[in-house]
């Protein structure tokens, strides 16, 4: 497998753009959501491996090892093994300090929002036909009332849709895979993002192309506490159980960085990083604490498992847990 394969693995759809460096491919950016400014050179030789990438919009760049760390969530050793690099021969590279600039949110087209709203309504109606999915969400801390409130839905089969219906010019159809539909809806009712938690498939979360870039915010941003979690379902569970105390931000991947809106509120609120109890979660916590020194690392108690979803299943009272942290 090469860097192009890794890009396809996380749901990107790279297209050959030129023959530069043995083949240049363009796709949406997994970091900022830019439509076609992400460049992949799978055959370009880097210092420690083959394959490089660069986004002309947000500036994120690196080699195949860095791609596996940033977008697949692997640690350095696993990423090096995945791309075939020999760790014992890799030199120590002193980290370079970079000025962080939060990418600006770009809203989706009106056509995309309108068509996505139709899909969200349909999927929300479908979910009540699947009691096993309702029970799955309930175990994760999202009861039926939360499902209704957040318009969570279910797509019961893989749907391939003409991208022109969503205002996207592309020769590849849009995939709406089978799984739990997680919309991001503005207070006005505007659908700005759609993500699907796939059923027994990788990548686990599938982002519908054409939506707004950035992170998903659940709740009233005027609450005094802002919590950062990895998955949308964990954010919903946290907000449903503790919405009087906080609002939640789902970053979708432990490697994601804040957008300009998230950055604004993170600087003005008490900040809790509720990361997973694993290597990727620790990396996420370190990154956010470096950006916001006032942030506090708050993984769920290790005896309750890896993340918020597992902790709820094992009996953790989220409200009491958050209250104890704040006190």
C-alpha positions as CSV (number, residue, x, y, z in Angstrom):
1,X,0.0,0.0,0.0
2,X,1.2,3.6,-0.7
3,X,0.0,7.0,0.3
4,X,-2.7,7.0,-2.3
5,X,-4.2,3.8,-0.8
6,X,-4.1,5.4,2.7
7,X,-6.0,8.4,1.4
8,X,-8.7,6.1,-0.1
9,X,-8.8,4.2,3.1
10,X,-10.0,7.2,5.1
11,X,-12.6,8.1,2.5
12,X,-10.9,10.6,0.2
13,X,-11.4,10.4,-3.6
14,X,-8.0,11.5,-5.1
15,X,-7.9,12.3,-8.8
16,X,-4.8,12.4,-10.9
17,X,-4.0,16.0,-11.7
18,X,-0.5,15.8,-13.3
19,X,2.6,13.8,-13.7
20,X,4.6,15.9,-11.2
21,X,7.0,13.9,-9.0
22,X,5.8,10.6,-10.6
23,X,2.1,11.5,-10.3
24,X,0.2,14.3,-8.5
25,X,-3.3,13.7,-7.2
26,X,-5.9,16.2,-5.8
27,X,-8.7,15.6,-3.3
28,X,-10.6,17.2,-0.4
29,X,-8.4,18.0,2.5
30,X,-9.0,15.8,5.6
31,X,-7.7,18.6,7.9
32,X,-9.6,21.7,6.8
33,X,-12.3,20.3,4.4
34,X,-11.1,22.2,1.4
35,X,-12.6,20.7,-1.7
36,X,-9.7,20.2,-4.1
37,X,-6.6,21.9,-2.8
38,X,-5.1,18.8,-1.1
39,X,-2.2,17.4,-3.1
40,X,-0.8,13.9,-2.9
41,X,2.4,12.7,-4.4
42,X,2.4,8.9,-3.7
43,X,5.7,8.3,-5.5
44,X,7.7,11.2,-4.2
45,X,10.6,10.1,-2.0
46,X,10.6,11.7,1.4
47,X,13.4,11.4,4.0
48,X,12.2,8.3,5.7
49,X,9.5,6.8,3.3
50,X,7.8,7.3,0.0
51,X,4.9,9.6,-0.5
52,X,4.2,13.2,0.5
53,X,1.1,15.5,0.8
54,X,0.3,19.2,1.1
55,X,-2.9,21.3,1.4
56,X,-2.7,24.6,-0.4
57,X,-5.5,26.0,1.7
58,X,-4.6,25.3,5.3
59,X,-0.9,24.4,4.8
60,X,-0.9,20.9,6.5
61,X,1.8,18.8,5.0
62,X,4.0,15.8,5.6
63,X,5.1,12.3,4.4
64,X,3.3,9.0,4.5
65,X,4.2,8.4,8.1
66,X,2.8,11.7,9.2
67,X,-0.4,11.1,7.2
68,X,-1.0,7.8,9.0
69,X,-0.4,9.6,12.3
70,X,-2.6,12.6,11.5
71,X,-5.5,11.0,9.7
72,X,-5.6,7.3,10.6
73,X,-4.8,7.9,14.2
74,X,-1.7,5.6,14.5
75,X,1.3,6.2,16.8
76,X,4.7,6.8,15.3
77,X,5.8,3.2,15.5
78,X,2.6,1.7,14.0
79,X,2.6,4.4,11.3
80,X,6.2,3.6,10.4
81,X,5.4,-0.1,10.1
82,X,2.3,0.6,8.0
83,X,4.3,2.5,5.4
84,X,7.2,0.0,5.5
85,X,9.8,2.3,7.1
86,X,12.5,0.8,9.3
87,X,12.3,2.5,12.7
88,X,15.9,1.6,13.7
89,X,17.2,3.6,10.8
90,X,15.1,6.7,11.4
91,X,17.0,9.7,12.7
92,X,15.7,11.8,15.5
93,X,14.1,15.0,14.1
94,X,13.9,18.0,16.3
95,X,10.3,19.2,16.2
96,X,9.8,22.6,14.5
97,X,7.6,25.1,16.2
98,X,4.9,26.4,13.9
99,X,2.5,29.3,14.3
100,X,-1.0,27.9,14.5
101,X,-3.6,29.6,12.4
102,X,-7.2,28.3,12.8
103,X,-8.8,27.6,9.4
104,X,-11.9,29.7,8.6
105,X,-15.2,28.0,8.2
106,X,-16.7,27.8,4.7
107,X,-20.5,27.2,4.6
108,X,-21.9,24.6,2.2
109,X,-23.9,25.6,-0.8
110,X,-27.7,26.2,-0.4
111,X,-28.3,23.3,-2.7
112,X,-26.2,21.0,-0.6
113,X,-27.9,22.1,2.6
114,X,-31.4,21.7,1.2
115,X,-30.7,18.2,-0.2
116,X,-28.9,17.1,2.9
117,X,-31.9,18.2,5.0
118,X,-34.1,15.9,2.9
119,X,-31.7,13.1,3.6
120,X,-31.5,13.8,7.4
121,X,-35.3,13.9,7.6
122,X,-35.6,10.6,5.8
123,X,-32.9,9.0,7.9
124,X,-34.5,10.2,11.1
125,X,-37.8,8.6,10.1
126,X,-36.0,5.4,9.3
127,X,-34.2,5.0,12.6
128,X,-37.4,4.1,14.5
129,X,-37.7,1.0,12.4
130,X,-34.5,-0.3,14.0
131,X,-34.9,-1.0,17.7
132,X,-31.4,-2.5,17.9
133,X,-29.9,0.9,16.8
134,X,-32.1,2.7,19.3
135,X,-30.9,0.4,22.0
136,X,-27.3,0.8,20.9
137,X,-27.5,4.6,21.3
138,X,-29.4,4.3,24.6
139,X,-26.5,2.2,26.0
140,X,-24.1,5.0,24.9
141,X,-26.0,7.6,26.9
142,X,-28.4,8.9,24.1
143,X,-32.0,7.9,24.9
144,X,-34.9,8.2,22.4
145,X,-35.6,11.8,23.5
146,X,-32.0,12.7,22.6
147,X,-32.3,10.9,19.2
148,X,-35.4,13.1,18.5
149,X,-33.8,16.3,19.8
150,X,-30.6,15.9,17.7
151,X,-32.3,14.4,14.6
152,X,-30.0,11.4,14.6
153,X,-31.0,9.0,11.9
154,X,-30.2,5.7,10.3
155,X,-29.4,4.8,6.7
156,X,-30.3,1.1,6.2
157,X,-28.3,0.5,3.0
158,X,-25.5,2.0,0.9
159,X,-26.8,4.8,-1.3
160,X,-24.9,6.1,-4.3
161,X,-26.2,9.5,-5.3
162,X,-25.5,11.8,-8.3
163,X,-23.3,14.6,-6.8
164,X,-25.1,17.2,-9.0
165,X,-28.1,16.8,-6.8
166,X,-26.0,18.3,-4.0
167,X,-24.5,21.0,-6.2
168,X,-21.1,19.1,-6.5
169,X,-19.5,18.9,-9.9
170,X,-17.8,15.5,-9.9
171,X,-17.7,12.3,-12.0
172,X,-17.8,10.2,-8.9
173,X,-21.1,9.5,-7.1
174,X,-21.6,10.5,-3.5
175,X,-21.7,7.5,-1.1
176,X,-24.1,7.5,1.8
177,X,-23.1,4.3,3.6
178,X,-25.2,2.2,5.8
179,X,-25.0,3.4,9.4
180,X,-26.0,5.9,12.0
181,X,-26.6,9.4,10.5
182,X,-25.2,12.2,12.6
183,X,-26.2,15.7,11.3
184,X,-24.9,19.0,12.3
185,X,-27.8,21.5,12.3
186,X,-27.7,25.2,12.9
187,X,-30.3,26.8,15.2
188,X,-31.9,28.2,12.1
189,X,-32.5,24.6,10.9
190,X,-29.7,24.7,8.2
191,X,-27.9,21.4,7.8
192,X,-24.2,22.2,7.5
193,X,-22.5,18.8,7.9
194,X,-23.5,15.1,7.7
195,X,-21.4,12.3,9.1
196,X,-22.3,8.6,9.2
197,X,-21.0,6.1,11.7
198,X,-20.6,3.0,9.5
199,X,-21.8,-0.4,10.4
200,X,-18.7,-2.7,10.8
201,X,-16.7,-0.9,8.1
202,X,-13.6,1.3,8.0
203,X,-13.2,4.2,8.1
204,X,-15.6,4.1,11.1
205,X,-16.9,7.6,10.4
206,X,-17.8,8.7,6.9
207,X,-18.1,12.5,6.1
208,X,-20.5,13.4,3.3
209,X,-18.6,15.5,0.8
210,X,-19.6,19.2,0.3
211,X,-20.5,20.1,3.9
212,X,-18.9,22.8,6.0
213,X,-15.4,22.2,7.2
214,X,-14.5,22.4,10.9
215,X,-15.7,20.8,14.1
216,X,-19.2,19.9,15.3
217,X,-20.5,21.9,18.3
218,X,-23.3,20.6,20.4
219,X,-25.1,22.9,22.8
220,X,-25.2,26.5,23.9
221,X,-21.8,28.1,23.5
222,X,-22.7,30.6,26.2
223,X,-22.3,27.8,28.9
224,X,-19.2,28.4,31.0
225,X,-17.5,25.1,30.2
226,X,-16.4,23.8,26.8
227,X,-15.5,20.1,26.4
228,X,-13.5,18.5,23.6
229,X,-14.3,14.8,22.7
230,X,-13.3,12.7,19.8
231,X,-16.6,11.3,18.5
232,X,-20.0,12.9,17.8
233,X,-21.8,10.2,19.7
234,X,-19.7,10.9,22.8
235,X,-20.4,14.6,22.4
236,X,-24.2,14.0,22.2
237,X,-24.1,11.8,25.2
238,X,-22.1,14.3,27.2
239,X,-24.3,17.2,26.2
240,X,-27.5,15.3,26.8
241,X,-26.5,14.4,30.4
242,X,-24.6,17.6,31.2
243,X,-26.1,20.3,29.0
244,X,-26.8,22.6,31.9
245,X,-23.1,22.7,32.7
246,X,-21.4,22.7,29.3
247,X,-21.4,22.5,25.6
248,X,-19.4,19.8,23.7
249,X,-17.2,19.9,20.6
250,X,-16.6,16.7,18.6
251,X,-13.4,16.8,16.7
252,X,-14.0,13.6,14.7
253,X,-10.3,12.5,14.9
254,X,-7.7,12.9,17.5
255,X,-5.5,14.7,15.0
256,X,-7.9,17.5,14.1
257,X,-7.2,21.1,15.1
258,X,-9.7,23.8,15.9
259,X,-11.4,26.0,13.3
260,X,-11.8,29.7,13.8
261,X,-15.1,29.4,15.7
262,X,-13.9,26.7,18.0
263,X,-10.7,28.6,18.6
264,X,-12.6,31.7,19.6
265,X,-14.7,29.9,22.2
266,X,-11.8,27.8,23.5
267,X,-9.9,30.9,24.5
268,X,-12.9,32.2,26.4
269,X,-14.2,29.2,28.3
270,X,-13.1,26.7,30.9
271,X,-11.8,23.9,28.7
272,X,-11.9,20.2,29.4
273,X,-10.2,17.7,27.1
274,X,-12.2,14.4,27.5
275,X,-9.9,12.3,25.4
276,X,-9.8,8.6,24.9
277,X,-7.7,6.3,27.2
278,X,-5.2,5.3,24.4
279,X,-2.2,6.6,22.6
280,X,-4.2,8.6,20.2
281,X,-6.2,10.2,23.0
282,X,-3.0,11.2,24.8
283,X,-1.7,12.8,21.6
284,X,-5.0,14.7,21.2
285,X,-4.8,16.0,24.8
286,X,-1.2,17.2,24.4
287,X,-2.0,19.0,21.2
288,X,-5.0,20.9,22.6
289,X,-3.2,21.7,25.9
290,X,-0.3,23.1,23.9
291,X,-2.7,25.3,21.9
292,X,-4.7,26.3,25.1
293,X,-2.5,26.1,28.3
294,X,-5.6,26.6,30.5
295,X,-7.1,23.3,29.2
296,X,-7.4,20.3,31.6
297,X,-7.0,16.7,30.6
298,X,-10.1,14.7,31.7
299,X,-10.2,11.2,30.3
300,X,-12.9,8.9,31.8
301,X,-11.7,6.9,34.8
302,X,-9.6,4.1,33.4
303,X,-11.7,1.4,35.2
304,X,-14.7,2.5,33.0
305,X,-13.0,1.8,29.7
306,X,-11.6,3.7,26.7
307,X,-14.1,6.5,26.1
308,X,-17.4,8.1,27.1
309,X,-19.5,5.6,25.2
310,X,-17.9,2.6,27.0
311,X,-18.0,4.4,30.3
312,X,-21.7,5.0,30.1
313,X,-22.3,1.3,29.3
314,X,-20.3,0.4,32.4
315,X,-22.4,2.6,34.6
316,X,-20.5,6.0,34.8
317,X,-22.8,8.8,35.7
318,X,-21.6,11.6,33.3
319,X,-23.2,14.4,35.2
320,X,-21.7,13.4,38.6
321,X,-18.3,12.8,36.9
322,X,-18.2,16.3,35.2
323,X,-19.5,17.9,38.4
324,X,-16.7,16.4,40.4
325,X,-14.2,17.7,37.9
326,X,-15.6,21.2,38.0
327,X,-15.7,21.2,41.8
